Amino acid sequence: MTTLHEPVVTTTPADLSVWPASTTEPRPGDLAVGGVPLAEVADRFGTPVYVLDENEVRERCRTYRNAFPDAEVLYAAKAFLCRAMVHWMDEEGLGLDVCSAGELELAVTTGFPPEKIVLHGNAKSPRDLETALRLGVGRIVMDSPSEIARLAAAVGPGGRQKVMVRVVPGISAGGHDKIRTGTEDQKFGLSIRDGYAQHAIARILDQPQLELTGLHCHLGSQITSVKPYLSAVRRLVGLMARLHEQHGLVLPELDLGGGHGIAYRPGEEALDLTMLARKVRAELTGSCMAAGLPVPRLIIEPGRAVAGPAGIAVYHVLAVKRTGTTTFVAVDGGMSDNPRPALYGVRYAPRLIGRASTEPMAPVTVVGRHCEAGDVLAADVRLPADVRPGDLLAVPVAGAYQLSMASGYNLVGRPPVTAVHDGQARLLVRRESLDDIRRRDVGL
């Protein structure tokens, strides 16, 4: 059987459109990010290895600050968090949105101001709430009626905690069913349509220990259209108007969450941030004016859009195998460091680095090393036909929801995280070793 190959092509700006802005090709086939060749990073730190372009992270923070100058911008830590990221967010003037006591403690013990942190979660544990109160977190987002009494009791008489209420606006948006959170049929928030949100707000107003500062919603992830956000603004302002009529309540804050879509492969659509900022500001102003309400301060929570495009995963090829009509390229990582393809069917654009190839491009499927048929990192992608064991593959847009969702499957250990900046590479998070795994296992 004859395999059809694509012609050999050289790297073009379009090929690097989803890579960090600092990406260069100092030699054919040898990419550098932040002035550091990725092959050198792999040689120094081993593979798999994750690389974060510090300047790309910082520039994306500044883009948000410039687009939303009057808003509070919170980095959604669940996308990826380490102490360096905490430090960068603090220096760039962003707050933090955390989902657990672990994320919260890491941030505060790194020196991040707790009053600039918001705690989320649909099922906050007693430890989550205790830690938030002990450390003085800025706001806690109420996600269920049962949390109200528990939090008020934990605050105690004479105490005061700022809270928000996460509401479900009944809007379907997001790149996959499993990451759509603005509809009635998922676990987050309290429904506007069924009246649960209004009931919860009335209960909060009866608790002197709780200070309601605003409404919160999060529509989903990988949203590439502005329209769902505008619909959410209208519905939330409508709820604010009803609350003002019923309780005389004027809420000073409105949190629209995040979910801003990014491109994972050249040519894919991404959310237009400038248009989002302009249209949301206009919609919020117009809706509040029509309702006779003052305009609340806007809060947004980008995570993926800050960290995702700044990250690259680098793997070594372990094996190349042809089965039927498919060529499998197996690498030394996989679903334990990136479960997203298995969870959501996400597609990436890996490329060969570290050497030039004159061979034509051929279709392959890049798979991981794990004992799982679903361990596929990139199905039906194009790589040089001479790809072989020992080669390096780099996967761009790897900074969000990969290592943060990493597992211990097959006990292979989680990869390290490095940062590149101004021609220097440094270790941020070390590789998880077999000794780490042994130390956790305390029983025989």
C-alpha positions in Angstrom: 0.0 0.0 0.0 1.3 3.4 -0.9 1.2 6.2 1.8 0.5 9.6 0.5 2.9 12.2 1.9 2.6 16.0 2.2 5.4 18.0 0.5 8.3 19.2 2.7 7.7 22.7 4.0 9.7 25.1 6.0 8.5 26.8 9.2 6.3 29.8 8.6 4.8 32.4 11.0 1.5 30.6 10.7 3.1 27.4 12.0 4.2 29.2 15.1 1.0 31.1 15.6 0.1 29.1 18.8 3.6 29.2 20.2 4.9 31.8 22.7 5.7 35.1 21.0 9.4 34.6 21.9 9.7 31.4 19.8 12.4 31.4 17.2 14.1 28.9 14.9 17.8 29.6 15.3 18.6 26.6 13.2 16.3 24.6 10.9 14.2 22.3 13.1 15.6 23.6 16.4 13.1 25.8 18.2 14.0 28.2 21.0 11.6 29.8 23.5 12.6 32.7 25.7 16.0 32.5 24.1 16.6 28.9 25.2 16.7 26.0 22.7 14.1 23.5 23.8 16.5 20.6 23.0 18.9 22.1 25.6 16.0 22.2 28.2 15.3 18.5 27.4 19.0 17.6 27.7 19.4 19.5 31.0 16.2 18.5 32.8 15.3 15.2 31.1 11.9 14.4 29.5 9.0 14.7 29.8 9.5 18.3 30.8 7.2 21.3 30.8 8.5 24.7 29.8 6.9 28.0 30.8 7.8 31.2 29.0 7.8 33.7 31.9 7.5 36.7 29.6 4.5 35.2 27.8 2.7 34.7 31.1 3.5 38.3 32.2 2.5 39.8 28.8 -0.9 38.0 28.9 -1.5 39.4 32.4 -0.8 42.9 31.1 -3.1 42.3 28.1 -5.9 41.6 30.5 -5.1 44.5 32.7 -5.1 46.8 29.7 -8.3 45.4 28.2 -10.1 45.6 31.5 -8.6 48.7 33.3 -11.6 49.2 35.6 -12.1 45.5 36.4 -10.6 43.2 39.0 -8.7 40.4 37.2 -8.2 37.1 39.1 -6.0 34.4 37.7 -7.9 31.0 37.9 -5.2 29.0 39.7 -6.8 25.6 38.8 -5.3 26.0 35.3 -1.8 25.7 36.8 -0.3 26.8 40.0 3.2 26.9 41.5 5.0 29.4 43.6 6.6 31.1 40.6 3.1 31.6 39.1 1.9 33.0 42.4 4.8 35.4 42.4 4.2 36.5 38.8 0.5 37.1 39.4 1.3 39.3 42.4 3.9 41.3 40.5 1.5 41.8 37.5 -1.3 43.1 39.7 -3.7 40.1 39.4 -5.7 38.5 42.1 -6.2 34.8 42.5 -9.2 32.5 42.2 -8.5 29.2 44.1 -10.6 26.1 44.6 -9.1 24.4 47.6 -7.2 24.8 50.9 -4.1 23.5 49.1 -4.1 26.2 46.4 -4.9 28.8 49.0 -2.1 27.8 51.4 0.4 27.6 48.6 -0.5 31.1 47.5 -0.5 32.7 50.9 2.7 31.0 52.1 4.4 32.3 48.9 3.5 35.8 50.1 0.4 36.5 48.1 -2.1 38.9 49.8 -5.0 36.8 51.1 -7.5 39.7 50.6 -6.9 39.5 46.9 -7.9 35.8 46.8 -11.4 34.4 46.1 -12.3 30.8 47.1 -14.6 28.8 44.9 -15.8 25.2 45.0 -19.1 23.4 44.7 -18.4 21.2 47.7 -16.1 23.0 50.0 -14.7 20.9 52.9 -14.6 22.0 56.5 -10.8 22.3 56.0 -11.3 24.6 53.0 -13.5 26.9 54.9 -11.4 26.8 58.1 -8.3 27.6 56.1 -10.0 30.4 54.2 -11.1 32.1 57.5 -7.7 31.5 59.2 -5.8 33.0 56.4 -8.2 35.9 55.8 -9.3 35.2 52.2 -11.0 38.1 50.5 -14.2 36.5 49.3 -15.8 33.1 49.5 -18.3 32.1 46.7 -21.3 30.3 48.0 -22.3 27.4 45.8 -25.0 25.6 47.8 -27.5 26.5 50.5 -25.8 24.2 53.1 -22.6 26.3 52.9 -24.4 29.4 54.2 -25.1 28.2 57.8 -21.8 26.3 58.0 -19.8 29.3 57.0 -21.7 31.6 59.3 -21.2 29.3 62.2 -17.5 29.0 61.4 -17.1 32.8 61.3 -18.6 33.0 64.7 -20.3 35.9 66.6 -18.7 39.3 65.9 -16.9 38.1 62.8 -17.5 39.1 59.2 -16.7 37.4 55.9 -17.3 38.8 52.4 -19.2 36.3 50.2 -20.6 36.1 46.7 -23.3 33.7 45.3 -22.6 31.6 42.2 -25.7 31.6 40.1 -26.7 29.5 37.1 -27.9 31.8 34.3 -29.1 29.0 32.0 -26.7 29.7 29.2 -25.0 26.9 27.3 -21.4 27.8 26.2 -18.1 26.0 26.0 -16.0 23.8 23.8 -17.3 20.4 25.2 -20.3 19.2 27.2 -18.0 18.4 30.1 -16.8 22.0 30.4 -20.1 23.8 30.1 -21.1 25.1 33.5 -23.7 27.8 32.8 -26.7 25.4 32.3 -29.1 23.8 34.8 -27.9 20.2 34.4 -24.5 20.4 36.1 -23.2 20.5 39.7 -22.2 24.2 40.0 -24.2 27.2 41.3 -27.7 28.0 42.1 -30.4 28.4 39.5 -32.0 31.8 38.7 -34.9 30.1 36.9 -35.9 27.8 39.8 -35.5 30.5 42.4 -32.8 28.7 44.3 -30.4 31.7 43.9 -32.9 34.2 45.2 -33.7 31.9 48.2 -30.0 31.5 49.1 -29.4 35.3 48.8 -32.3 35.9 51.3 -30.7 33.4 53.7 -27.3 35.2 53.5 -28.9 38.5 54.2 -30.2 37.0 57.4 -26.7 36.1 58.6 -24.9 39.1 60.2 -21.6 37.2 59.9 -21.8 37.3 56.1 -21.5 40.3 53.8 -22.9 39.7 50.3 -20.7 41.7 47.9 -22.0 40.4 44.5 -23.1 37.7 42.1 -20.8 35.2 40.4 -21.3 33.0 37.3 -19.0 30.9 35.2 -20.4 29.8 31.8 -17.8 27.1 30.9 -14.5 26.8 29.2 -13.1 27.3 25.7 -15.7 29.9 24.8 -14.8 31.7 21.6 -17.9 33.9 21.2 -18.7 37.1 23.0 -22.5 36.6 22.9 -22.8 34.2 25.8 -21.1 36.7 28.1 -23.5 39.5 27.0 -26.5 37.2 27.7 -25.0 36.5 31.2 -24.7 40.2 31.9 -28.3 40.8 31.0 -29.6 37.9 33.2 -27.4 38.8 36.2 -28.3 42.5 36.0 -32.0 41.4 35.8 -31.5 39.4 39.0 -29.8 42.3 40.7 -32.8 44.5 39.8 -35.2 42.0 41.4 -33.0 41.9 44.5 -33.0 45.7 44.7 -36.8 45.7 44.4 -37.3 43.0 47.0 -34.6 43.8 49.6 -33.3 47.2 48.7 -30.0 45.5 47.9 -27.3 47.2 45.8 -24.5 44.8 45.0 -21.1 46.4 44.3 -19.6 43.5 42.4 -20.4 41.3 39.4 -18.1 38.3 38.6 -18.4 36.9 35.0 -15.8 34.1 35.6 -13.5 33.1 32.8 -13.6 30.4 30.2 -11.9 32.5 27.5 -11.1 30.2 24.5 -7.6 29.9 23.1 -6.3 28.2 19.9 -4.5 24.9 20.4 -3.7 24.5 16.7 -2.9 27.0 13.9 -6.1 28.3 12.4 -8.3 27.6 15.3 -10.6 30.3 16.7 -9.8 32.2 19.9 -11.9 34.6 21.9 -11.3 38.3 20.9 -10.4 39.8 24.2 -10.6 43.4 23.0 -14.1 42.9 21.7 -15.1 41.1 24.8 -14.0 43.9 27.0 -15.6 46.6 24.9 -19.0 44.8 24.5 -19.2 43.6 28.1 -18.5 47.1 29.4 -21.2 48.6 27.1 -23.7 45.9 28.0 -23.2 46.2 31.7 -23.5 50.0 31.6 -26.6 49.9 29.4 -28.3 47.1 31.4 -27.7 48.8 34.7 -28.9 52.2 33.4 -32.1 50.6 32.2 -32.6 48.9 35.6 -31.8 52.1 37.5 -28.8 50.5 39.2 -25.3 51.7 39.7 -22.7 49.9 37.6 -21.0 47.2 39.8 -17.3 46.6 39.6 -16.6 43.8 37.1 -14.5 40.8 38.0 -13.1 38.3 35.5 -11.2 35.1 36.1 -8.9 34.0 33.2 -6.8 30.9 33.7 -6.2 29.0 30.5 -5.9 32.2 28.5 -3.0 33.3 30.7 -1.1 30.0 31.3 -2.0 27.8 28.3 -0.2 29.5 25.4 2.9 30.1 27.6 3.6 26.3 28.1 5.3 23.7 26.0 5.6 20.0 26.8 8.7 18.2 25.5 8.9 14.4 25.1 11.3 11.9 23.8 10.1 9.4 21.2 10.4 5.8 22.5 9.0 3.8 19.7 7.6 4.0 16.2 5.2 1.3 15.1 3.1 0.8 12.1 -0.2 -1.2 12.6 -2.4 -1.6 9.6 -2.7 1.9 8.1 -1.7 3.8 11.2 1.7 4.8 12.3 2.0 5.2 16.1 4.7 7.4 17.6 5.0 6.6 21.3 6.5 9.1 23.7 7.8 9.0 27.3 4.8 10.8 28.8 1.1 10.6 28.1 -2.2 10.7 29.9 -0.6 10.9 33.3 0.7 14.4 32.5 -2.0 15.3 30.0 -5.4 13.7 30.4 -7.2 16.3 28.3 -7.3 14.3 25.0 -8.8 11.4 26.8 -11.3 13.5 28.7 -12.4 16.0 26.1 -11.0 14.8 22.8 -8.7 17.8 22.6 -6.4 18.0 19.6 -2.8 19.3 19.6 -0.1 20.2 17.0 3.1 18.5 18.1 6.3 19.0 16.1 9.7 17.5 15.7 12.4 19.6 17.3 16.2 19.3 17.8 17.0 18.3 14.2 16.0 19.2 10.7 14.4 16.6 8.5 14.2 16.7 4.7 11.6 13.9 4.6 8.0 14.6 3.6 5.3 15.0 6.2 3.3 11.9 6.9 0.2 11.2 9.1 0.9 9.7 12.5 -0.8 9.3 15.9 1.2 10.3 18.9 0.5 8.1 21.9 1.7 7.9 25.4 3.5 5.2 27.4 0.6 4.1 29.6 -1.2 0.8 29.6 -4.5 2.4 28.3 -5.9 2.3 24.8 -7.2 5.9 25.4 -3.6 7.2 26.0 -3.5 9.2 22.8 -1.9 12.6 22.9 -2.5 13.7 19.3 -4.4 11.6 16.7 -3.8 12.0 13.0 -1.2 14.7 13.0 1.6 15.3 10.5 5.3 14.7 11.4 8.3 14.0 9.2 8.2 10.5 7.8 11.6 9.7 9.3 10.6 10.3 12.9 12.4 7.7 15.0 13.2 6.7 18.6 15.3 9.3 20.3 13.7 12.2 18.6 12.2 15.1 20.5 8.6 16.2 20.1 7.3 19.5 21.5 3.6 20.2 22.1 2.7 23.9 22.3 -0.2 25.4 24.4 0.6 23.0 27.2 0.5 25.4 30.2 -3.0 24.9 31.4 -5.0 21.9 32.7 -2.2 19.4 32.0 0.0 19.2 35.0 -2.7 20.6 37.2 -4.8 17.5 36.3 -1.8 15.1 36.3 -2.2 11.7 37.9 0.0 8.9 39.3 -1.1 6.4 36.7 1.4 3.6 36.3 3.5 5.3 39.0 5.6 7.0 36.3 6.0 10.2 38.3 4.9 13.7 37.3 7.3 15.8 35.0 9.2 18.8 36.2 8.3 22.4 35.3 10.9 24.8 34.1 10.8 28.5 33.2 12.6 30.2 30.4 13.4 34.0 30.4 16.1 36.1 28.7 18.1 33.1 27.6 18.1 31.4 30.9 16.2 28.2 32.0 15.5 27.4 35.7 13.6 24.7 37.5 10.3 25.7 39.1 8.9 22.3 40.2 11.2 19.2 40.3 10.4 15.9 38.8 8.4 13.5 41.0 10.8 10.6 41.8 10.3 7.0 42.7 11.5 7.9 46.2 8.6 10.4 46.5 6.2 7.6 45.6 7.7 5.2 48.0 7.6 7.7 50.9 3.8 8.1 50.5 3.3 4.4 50.7 3.6 3.8 54.5 2.0 0.4 55.0 2.8 -3.2 54.4 
